Amino acid sequence: MTKGTSSFGTRHRKTHSLCRRCGHRAYHNAKKTCAQCGYPAAKTRSFNWSVKGKRRKTTGTGRMRHLKELPRRFKNGFREGTVAKKVTASS
């Protein structure tokens, strides 16, 4: 059998499926690791030789549910449990 066109017809098994952490179709079923994010490793896979790859996955590309509220809370000294004073109309 040749190594070229005729061999490609036999490839009908899926090696990669969806990753539960990053959502890409890069989770290797046999190796049980994701080629995109490195799941199940605790740290997300990223390398310095791929600047654009790090830019796609860095902080600020997602929802930032907690982090986007921090500048406002920092401005007020992280105060909690207080109620703003009522402002009366001076007229």
MOPAC internal coordinates of N, CA, C and O (Angstrom, degrees):
PM7 1SCF
backbone

  N    0.0000 0     0.00 0     0.00 0    0    0    0
  C    1.4583 1     0.00 0     0.00 0    1    0    0
  C    1.5348 1   109.69 1     0.00 0    2    1    0
  O    1.2310 1   120.65 1   -37.34 1    3    2    1
  N    1.3077 1   116.37 1   142.66 1    3    2    1
  C    1.4547 1   119.93 1  -177.67 1    5    3    2
  C    1.5234 1   110.94 1   -83.22 1    6    5    3
  O    1.2310 1   121.61 1   -14.53 1    7    6    5
  N    1.3309 1   114.52 1   165.47 1    7    6    5
  C    1.4560 1   120.20 1  -178.20 1    9    7    6
  C    1.5264 1   112.86 1   -87.58 1   10    9    7
  O    1.2310 1   119.97 1   173.52 1   11   10    9
  N    1.3127 1   117.67 1    -6.48 1   11   10    9
  C    1.4563 1   121.12 1  -170.71 1   13   11   10
  C    1.5028 1   115.05 1  -100.26 1   14   13   11
  O    1.2310 1   120.81 1    58.28 1   15   14   13
  N    1.3282 1   116.05 1  -121.72 1   15   14   13
  C    1.4592 1   123.53 1  -168.67 1   17   15   14
  C    1.5239 1   113.37 1   -57.40 1   18   17   15
  O    1.2310 1   120.09 1   137.15 1   19   18   17
  N    1.2995 1   117.44 1   -42.85 1   19   18   17
  C    1.4612 1   119.49 1  -176.21 1   21   19   18
  C    1.5247 1   112.21 1   -68.48 1   22   21   19
  O    1.2310 1   119.89 1   152.83 1   23   22   21
  N    1.3201 1   117.82 1   -27.17 1   23   22   21
  C    1.4641 1   120.74 1   179.95 1   25   23   22
  C    1.5236 1   111.56 1   -73.60 1   26   25   23
  O    1.2310 1   120.03 1   152.44 1   27   26   25
  N    1.3170 1   117.56 1   -27.56 1   27   26   25
  C    1.4595 1   120.50 1  -177.00 1   29   27   26
  C    1.5252 1   112.03 1   -70.98 1   30   29   27
  O    1.2310 1   119.90 1   161.04 1   31   30   29
  N    1.3115 1   117.79 1   -18.96 1   31   30   29
  C    1.4513 1   120.82 1   178.64 1   33   31   30
  C    1.5103 1   113.42 1   -71.54 1   34   33   31
  O    1.2310 1   120.05 1   162.28 1   35   34   33
  N    1.3201 1   117.50 1   -17.72 1   35   34   33
  C    1.4691 1   120.80 1  -178.14 1   37   35   34
  C    1.5298 1   112.34 1   -90.30 1   38   37   35
  O    1.2310 1   119.97 1   177.77 1   39   38   37
  N    1.3137 1   117.66 1    -2.23 1   39   38   37
  C    1.4644 1   119.96 1  -175.61 1   41   39   38
  C    1.5214 1   109.86 1   -88.34 1   42   41   39
  O    1.2310 1   120.04 1   -87.73 1   43   42   41
  N    1.3177 1   117.52 1    92.27 1   43   42   41
  C    1.4625 1   121.29 1   178.56 1   45   43   42
  C    1.5148 1   112.41 1  -133.73 1   46   45   43
  O    1.2310 1   120.53 1  -156.77 1   47   46   45
  N    1.3235 1   116.59 1    23.23 1   47   46   45
  C    1.4642 1   120.97 1   172.97 1   49   47   46
  C    1.5149 1   108.70 1  -108.45 1   50   49   47
  O    1.2310 1   120.56 1   -37.31 1   51   50   49
  N    1.3243 1   116.54 1   142.69 1   51   50   49
  C    1.4628 1   120.20 1   179.55 1   53   51   50
  C    1.5313 1   109.42 1   -90.27 1   54   53   51
  O    1.2310 1   120.95 1   -57.56 1   55   54   53
  N    1.3250 1   115.79 1   122.44 1   55   54   53
  C    1.4518 1   119.95 1   176.21 1   57   55   54
  C    1.5197 1   111.06 1   -87.87 1   58   57   55
  O    1.2310 1   120.20 1   148.21 1   59   58   57
  N    1.3202 1   117.23 1   -31.79 1   59   58   57
  C    1.4604 1   121.59 1  -177.49 1   61   59   58
  C    1.5289 1   110.64 1  -116.10 1   62   61   59
  O    1.2310 1   121.37 1   -38.01 1   63   62   61
  N    1.3409 1   114.99 1   141.99 1   63   62   61
  C    1.4643 1   121.31 1   174.49 1   65   63   62
  C    1.5226 1   108.16 1  -128.19 1   66   65   63
  O    1.2310 1   120.23 1     2.53 1   67   66   65
  N    1.3371 1   117.16 1  -177.47 1   67   66   65
  C    1.4564 1   120.86 1  -176.70 1   69   67   66
  C    1.5234 1   111.33 1   -69.47 1   70   69   67
  O    1.2310 1   121.04 1   -42.56 1   71   70   69
  N    1.3196 1   115.61 1   137.44 1   71   70   69
  C    1.4585 1   121.55 1   177.08 1   73   71   70
  C    1.5265 1   108.77 1   -86.87 1   74   73   71
  O    1.2310 1   120.73 1   -42.91 1   75   74   73
  N    1.3283 1   116.21 1   137.09 1   75   74   73
  C    1.4595 1   119.13 1  -177.43 1   77   75   74
  C    1.5294 1   112.43 1   -77.76 1   78   77   75
  O    1.2310 1   119.71 1   163.52 1   79   78   77
  N    1.3367 1   118.15 1   -16.48 1   79   78   77
  C    1.4583 1   120.27 1   179.38 1   81   79   78
  C    1.5277 1   112.86 1   -93.09 1   82   81   79
  O    1.2310 1   119.96 1   132.45 1   83   82   81
  N    1.3356 1   117.69 1   -47.55 1   83   82   81
  C    1.4683 1   119.04 1  -175.27 1   85   83   82
  C    1.5211 1   112.70 1  -103.70 1   86   85   83
  O    1.2310 1   119.72 1   163.25 1   87   86   85
  N    1.3310 1   118.13 1   -16.75 1   87   86   85
  C    1.4485 1   120.80 1   177.37 1   89   87   86
  C    1.5170 1   114.92 1    84.21 1   90   89   87
  O    1.2310 1   119.69 1   175.49 1   91   90   89
  N    1.3329 1   118.21 1    -4.51 1   91   90   89
  C    1.4495 1   120.62 1   179.41 1   93   91   90
  C    1.5298 1   110.46 1   -79.26 1   94   93   91
  O    1.2310 1   120.40 1   -22.62 1   95   94   93
  N    1.3174 1   116.83 1   157.38 1   95   94   93
  C    1.4623 1   121.16 1   176.85 1   97   95   94
  C    1.5165 1   108.16 1   -86.40 1   98   97   95
  O    1.2310 1   121.11 1  -114.85 1   99   98   97
  N    1.3408 1   115.48 1    65.15 1   99   98   97
  C    1.4600 1   121.53 1  -173.65 1  101   99   98
  C    1.5227 1   112.29 1  -132.50 1  102  101   99
  O    1.2310 1   119.79 1  -173.39 1  103  102  101
  N    1.3393 1   118.01 1     6.61 1  103  102  101
  C    1.4607 1   121.17 1   179.57 1  105  103  102
  C    1.5279 1   108.35 1   -80.81 1  106  105  103
  O    1.2310 1   120.28 1   -65.28 1  107  106  105
  N    1.3271 1   117.06 1   114.72 1  107  106  105
  C    1.4614 1   121.79 1  -176.97 1  109  107  106
  C    1.5237 1   109.22 1   -77.67 1  110  109  107
  O    1.2310 1   120.82 1   -59.57 1  111  110  109
  N    1.3291 1   116.04 1   120.43 1  111  110  109
  C    1.4555 1   120.23 1  -173.47 1  113  111  110
  C    1.5241 1   112.48 1   -67.97 1  114  113  111
  O    1.2310 1   119.88 1   144.64 1  115  114  113
  N    1.3172 1   117.83 1   -35.36 1  115  114  113
  C    1.4580 1   120.47 1  -179.36 1  117  115  114
  C    1.5263 1   111.49 1   -80.29 1  118  117  115
  O    1.2310 1   120.32 1   136.32 1  119  118  117
  N    1.3378 1   116.98 1   -43.68 1  119  118  117
  C    1.4653 1   120.64 1  -179.01 1  121  119  118
  C    1.5176 1   112.70 1   -78.55 1  122  121  119
  O    1.2310 1   120.12 1   160.12 1  123  122  121
  N    1.3336 1   117.37 1   -19.88 1  123  122  121
  C    1.4695 1   123.73 1  -177.91 1  125  123  122
  C    1.5278 1   111.63 1    60.83 1  126  125  123
  O    1.2310 1   120.33 1  -144.60 1  127  126  125
  N    1.3314 1   116.97 1    35.40 1  127  126  125
  C    1.4603 1   121.63 1   175.61 1  129  127  126
  C    1.5201 1   109.15 1  -135.59 1  130  129  127
  O    1.2310 1   120.89 1   -26.15 1  131  130  129
  N    1.3196 1   115.91 1   153.85 1  131  130  129
  C    1.4597 1   121.39 1   179.00 1  133  131  130
  C    1.5232 1   109.24 1   -94.00 1  134  133  131
  O    1.2310 1   120.46 1   -48.45 1  135  134  133
  N    1.3174 1   116.73 1   131.55 1  135  134  133
  C    1.4563 1   121.42 1   179.53 1  137  135  134
  C    1.5192 1   111.67 1   -77.36 1  138  137  135
  O    1.2310 1   120.10 1   161.71 1  139  138  137
  N    1.3271 1   117.41 1   -18.29 1  139  138  137
  C    1.4608 1   121.19 1  -177.38 1  141  139  138
  C    1.5258 1   111.93 1   -88.84 1  142  141  139
  O    1.2310 1   120.40 1   126.62 1  143  142  141
  N    1.3375 1   116.84 1   -53.38 1  143  142  141
  C    1.4692 1   120.17 1  -172.68 1  145  143  142
  C    1.5244 1   112.97 1  -111.65 1  146  145  143
  O    1.2310 1   119.62 1   170.77 1  147  146  145
  N    1.3360 1   118.33 1    -9.23 1  147  146  145
  C    1.4508 1   120.60 1   177.91 1  149  147  146
  C    1.5125 1   115.06 1    85.68 1  150  149  147
  O    1.2310 1   119.68 1  -174.01 1  151  150  149
  N    1.3445 1   118.22 1     5.99 1  151  150  149
  C    1.4657 1   121.47 1   178.40 1  153  151  150
  C    1.5254 1   108.74 1   -55.22 1  154  153  151
  O    1.2310 1   118.34 1   -43.14 1  155  154  153
  N    1.3367 1   120.78 1   136.86 1  155  154  153
  C    1.4666 1   130.66 1    14.67 1  157  155  154
  C    1.5216 1   114.83 1   -93.76 1  158  157  155
  O    1.2310 1   119.01 1  -161.55 1  159  158  157
  N    1.3259 1   119.49 1    18.45 1  159  158  157
  C    1.4577 1   120.71 1   176.42 1  161  159  158
  C    1.5233 1   110.31 1   -64.27 1  162  161  159
  O    1.2310 1   120.76 1   -33.45 1  163  162  161
  N    1.3229 1   116.15 1   146.55 1  163  162  161
  C    1.4626 1   120.25 1  -176.71 1  165  163  162
  C    1.5258 1   111.55 1   -66.73 1  166  165  163
  O    1.2310 1   120.47 1   141.47 1  167  166  165
  N    1.3324 1   116.70 1   -38.53 1  167  166  165
  C    1.4645 1   120.64 1  -179.50 1  169  167  166
  C    1.5262 1   110.52 1   -90.03 1  170  169  167
  O    1.2310 1   120.68 1   -39.08 1  171  170  169
  N    1.3252 1   116.30 1   140.92 1  171  170  169
  C    1.4569 1   121.31 1   178.33 1  173  171  170
  C    1.5283 1   110.02 1   -71.31 1  174  173  171
  O    1.2310 1   120.84 1   -42.87 1  175  174  173
  N    1.3215 1   115.99 1   137.13 1  175  174  173
  C    1.4580 1   121.62 1  -177.41 1  177  175  174
  C    1.5254 1   110.44 1   -69.11 1  178  177  175
  O    1.2310 1   120.36 1   -56.99 1  179  178  177
  N    1.3350 1   116.92 1   123.01 1  179  178  177
  C    1.4687 1   122.23 1   175.45 1  181  179  178
  C    1.5141 1   108.68 1  -156.86 1  182  181  179
  O    1.2310 1   120.82 1   -33.56 1  183  182  181
  N    1.3375 1   116.04 1   146.44 1  183  182  181
  C    1.4529 1   121.98 1  -177.72 1  185  183  182
  C    1.5233 1   109.61 1  -132.47 1  186  185  183
  O    1.2310 1   120.91 1   -31.05 1  187  186  185
  N    1.3378 1   115.86 1   148.95 1  187  186  185
  C    1.4558 1   120.77 1  -178.58 1  189  187  186
  C    1.5198 1   112.54 1   -71.81 1  190  189  187
  O    1.2310 1   119.96 1   160.32 1  191  190  189
  N    1.3380 1   117.69 1   -19.68 1  191  190  189
  C    1.4615 1   118.88 1   179.52 1  193  191  190
  C    1.5167 1   111.98 1   -76.67 1  194  193  191
  O    1.2310 1   119.77 1   171.51 1  195  194  193
  N    1.3253 1   118.04 1    -8.49 1  195  194  193
  C    1.4645 1   121.09 1   178.40 1  197  195  194
  C    1.5309 1   109.04 1  -119.81 1  198  197  195
  O    1.2310 1   120.96 1   -91.77 1  199  198  197
  N    1.3225 1   115.78 1    88.23 1  199  198  197
  C    1.4620 1   120.23 1  -177.73 1  201  199  198
  C    1.5166 1   110.77 1   -69.77 1  202  201  199
  O    1.2310 1   120.21 1   139.06 1  203  202  201
  N    1.3277 1   117.21 1   -40.94 1  203  202  201
  C    1.4634 1   120.19 1  -179.54 1  205  203  202
  C    1.5246 1   111.17 1   -67.90 1  206  205  203
  O    1.2310 1   120.43 1   146.21 1  207  206  205
  N    1.3303 1   116.78 1   -33.79 1  207  206  205
  C    1.4546 1   120.42 1   177.53 1  209  207  206
  C    1.5174 1   112.07 1   -65.89 1  210  209  207
  O    1.2310 1   120.48 1   142.57 1  211  210  209
  N    1.3374 1   116.69 1   -37.43 1  211  210  209
  C    1.4700 1   120.41 1   177.89 1  213  211  210
  C    1.5264 1   109.81 1   -70.85 1  214  213  211
  O    1.2310 1   120.23 1   145.66 1  215  214  213
  N    1.3234 1   117.17 1   -34.34 1  215  214  213
  C    1.4611 1   121.72 1  -179.13 1  217  215  214
  C    1.5301 1   111.22 1   -65.39 1  218  217  215
  O    1.2310 1   120.61 1   146.47 1  219  218  217
  N    1.3186 1   116.44 1   -33.53 1  219  218  217
  C    1.4609 1   119.86 1  -179.04 1  221  219  218
  C    1.5178 1   112.90 1   -71.32 1  222  221  219
  O    1.2310 1   120.28 1   151.99 1  223  222  221
  N    1.3291 1   117.06 1   -28.01 1  223  222  221
  C    1.4617 1   120.68 1  -171.81 1  225  223  222
  C    1.5227 1   113.43 1  -110.88 1  226  225  223
  O    1.2310 1   119.15 1  -175.64 1  227  226  225
  N    1.3333 1   119.24 1     4.36 1  227  226  225
  C    1.4544 1   121.25 1  -171.80 1  229  227  226
  C    1.5238 1   111.70 1   -80.23 1  230  229  227
  O    1.2310 1   120.90 1    -4.73 1  231  230  229
  N    1.3281 1   115.89 1   175.27 1  231  230  229
  C    1.4584 1   121.74 1   178.77 1  233  231  230
  C    1.5254 1   109.81 1   -62.71 1  234  233  231
  O    1.2310 1   120.68 1   -47.46 1  235  234  233
  N    1.3188 1   116.30 1   132.54 1  235  234  233
  C    1.4532 1   121.31 1  -179.64 1  237  235  234
  C    1.5133 1   112.79 1   108.92 1  238  237  235
  O    1.2310 1   119.87 1   170.19 1  239  238  237
  N    1.3395 1   117.86 1    -9.81 1  239  238  237
  C    1.4511 1   120.30 1   178.48 1  241  239  238
  C    1.5268 1   111.38 1   -91.43 1  242  241  239
  O    1.2310 1   120.50 1   170.14 1  243  242  241
  N    1.3292 1   116.65 1    -9.86 1  243  242  241
  C    1.4588 1   120.81 1   179.41 1  245  243  242
  C    1.5230 1   110.92 1  -110.53 1  246  245  243
  O    1.2310 1   120.92 1    25.36 1  247  246  245
  N    1.3331 1   115.85 1  -154.64 1  247  246  245
  C    1.4632 1   120.19 1  -175.79 1  249  247  246
  C    1.5231 1   112.97 1   -78.48 1  250  249  247
  O    1.2310 1   120.07 1   149.39 1  251  250  249
  N    1.3318 1   117.47 1   -30.61 1  251  250  249
  C    1.4759 1   123.30 1  -177.18 1  253  251  250
  C    1.5324 1   110.65 1    52.30 1  254  253  251
  O    1.2310 1   120.12 1  -125.96 1  255  254  253
  N    1.3448 1   117.38 1    54.04 1  255  254  253
  C    1.4541 1   122.17 1  -174.09 1  257  255  254
  C    1.5220 1   112.35 1   -57.16 1  258  257  255
  O    1.2310 1   119.76 1   142.84 1  259  258  257
  N    1.3324 1   118.06 1   -37.16 1  259  258  257
  C    1.4588 1   121.17 1  -178.54 1  261  259  258
  C    1.5227 1   111.69 1   -93.73 1  262  261  259
  O    1.2310 1   120.70 1   136.74 1  263  262  261
  N    1.3305 1   116.27 1   -43.26 1  263  262  261
  C    1.4564 1   120.67 1  -169.58 1  265  263  262
  C    1.5212 1   113.43 1   -69.56 1  266  265  263
  O    1.2310 1   120.04 1   151.49 1  267  266  265
  N    1.3552 1   117.52 1   -28.51 1  267  266  265
  C    1.4601 1   118.56 1  -176.25 1  269  267  266
  C    1.5246 1   112.79 1   -75.05 1  270  269  267
  O    1.2310 1   120.03 1   167.44 1  271  270  269
  N    1.3358 1   117.55 1   -12.56 1  271  270  269
  C    1.4707 1   120.37 1   177.64 1  273  271  270
  C    1.5193 1   112.28 1   -92.08 1  274  273  271
  O    1.2310 1   119.27 1   167.48 1  275  274  273
  N    1.3159 1   119.00 1   -12.52 1  275  274  273
  C    1.4554 1   121.96 1  -174.39 1  277  275  274
  C    1.5274 1   114.56 1   -64.99 1  278  277  275
  O    1.2310 1   117.96 1   139.78 1  279  278  277
  N    1.3449 1   121.50 1   -40.22 1  279  278  277
  C    1.4778 1   118.86 1   179.90 1  281  279  278
  C    1.5260 1   112.98 1   -59.83 1  282  281  279
  O    1.2310 1   120.28 1   141.10 1  283  282  281
  N    1.3290 1   117.06 1   -38.90 1  283  282  281
  C    1.4638 1   120.59 1   178.98 1  285  283  282
  C    1.5247 1   111.33 1   -67.69 1  286  285  283
  O    1.2310 1   120.20 1   138.83 1  287  286  285
  N    1.3395 1   117.22 1   -41.17 1  287  286  285
  C    1.4601 1   120.43 1   179.75 1  289  287  286
  C    1.5162 1   111.51 1   -70.44 1  290  289  287
  O    1.2310 1   120.10 1   146.27 1  291  290  289
  N    1.3396 1   117.41 1   -33.73 1  291  290  289
  C    1.4512 1   121.50 1   178.28 1  293  291  290
  C    1.5252 1   110.71 1   -67.01 1  294  293  291
  O    1.2310 1   120.72 1   141.89 1  295  294  293
  N    1.3274 1   116.23 1   -38.11 1  295  294  293
  C    1.4609 1   121.68 1  -179.54 1  297  295  294
  C    1.5221 1   111.19 1   -60.51 1  298  297  295
  O    1.2310 1   120.53 1   147.37 1  299  298  297
  N    1.3299 1   116.60 1   -32.63 1  299  298  297
  C    1.4605 1   121.82 1  -179.30 1  301  299  298
  C    1.5219 1   113.07 1   -98.88 1  302  301  299
  O    1.2310 1   120.06 1  -166.90 1  303  302  301
  N    1.3235 1   117.48 1    13.10 1  303  302  301
  C    1.4467 1   120.76 1   175.94 1  305  303  302
  C    1.5238 1   114.14 1    72.54 1  306  305  303
  O    1.2310 1   119.76 1  -154.27 1  307  306  305
  N    1.3269 1   118.07 1    25.73 1  307  306  305
  C    1.4702 1   123.67 1   178.43 1  309  307  306
  C    1.5236 1   111.84 1    55.39 1  310  309  307
  O    1.2310 1   120.40 1  -140.16 1  311  310  309
  N    1.3237 1   116.83 1    39.84 1  311  310  309
  C    1.4644 1   119.84 1   179.18 1  313  311  310
  C    1.5269 1   109.92 1   -74.59 1  314  313  311
  O    1.2310 1   121.09 1   -31.90 1  315  314  313
  N    1.3363 1   115.52 1   148.10 1  315  314  313
  C    1.4589 1   121.27 1  -179.71 1  317  315  314
  C    1.5114 1   109.41 1  -143.77 1  318  317  315
  O    1.2310 1   120.87 1   -29.38 1  319  318  317
  N    1.3155 1   115.95 1   150.62 1  319  318  317
  C    1.4606 1   120.98 1   173.99 1  321  319  318
  C    1.5086 1   115.17 1    77.21 1  322  321  319
  O    1.2310 1   119.22 1  -165.51 1  323  322  321
  N    1.3260 1   119.09 1    14.49 1  323  322  321
  C    1.4628 1   121.39 1   179.10 1  325  323  322
  C    1.5192 1   109.39 1  -110.72 1  326  325  323
  O    1.2310 1   121.33 1   -22.35 1  327  326  325
  N    1.3293 1   115.06 1   157.65 1  327  326  325
  C    1.4619 1   121.41 1   179.28 1  329  327  326
  C    1.5180 1   107.74 1  -117.86 1  330  329  327
  O    1.2310 1   120.28 1   -41.75 1  331  330  329
  N    1.3137 1   117.07 1   138.25 1  331  330  329
  C    1.4571 1   121.29 1  -179.49 1  333  331  330
  C    1.5261 1   110.39 1   -66.90 1  334  333  331
  O    1.2310 1   121.00 1   -33.97 1  335  334  333
  N    1.3469 1   115.70 1   146.03 1  335  334  333
  C    1.4611 1   121.01 1   178.80 1  337  335  334
  C    1.5273 1   110.50 1   -71.36 1  338  337  335
  O    1.2310 1   120.88 1   -35.93 1  339  338  337
  N    1.3238 1   115.92 1   144.07 1  339  338  337
  C    1.4409 1   119.97 1   178.75 1  341  339  338
  C    1.5255 1   110.40 1   -75.19 1  342  341  339
  O    1.2310 1   120.88 1   -44.51 1  343  342  341
  N    1.3225 1   115.92 1   135.49 1  343  342  341
  C    1.4432 1   121.84 1  -179.69 1  345  343  342
  C    1.5222 1   107.60 1  -101.58 1  346  345  343
  O    1.2310 1   120.69 1   -56.46 1  347  346  345
  N    1.3619 1   116.29 1   123.54 1  347  346  345
  C    1.4684 1   120.57 1   179.33 1  349  347  346
  C    1.5130 1   109.63 1   -96.16 1  350  349  347
  O    1.2310 1   120.46 1   -34.47 1  351  350  349
  N    1.2995 1   116.74 1   145.53 1  351  350  349
  C    1.4649 1   122.01 1   178.74 1  353  351  350
  C    1.5156 1   109.67 1   -71.35 1  354  353  351
  O    1.2310 1   119.64 1   -51.29 1  355  354  353
  N    1.3215 1   118.29 1   128.71 1  355  354  353
  C    1.4711 1   122.32 1  -178.09 1  357  355  354
  C    1.5339 1   109.13 1   -98.79 1  358  357  355
  O    1.2310 1   120.70 1  -102.73 1  359  358  357
  N    1.3414 1   116.27 1    77.27 1  359  358  357
  C    1.4660 1   119.26 1   177.38 1  361  359  358
  C    1.5215 1   110.89 1  -149.03 1  362  361  359
  O    1.2310 1   120.10 1   180.00 1  363  362  361

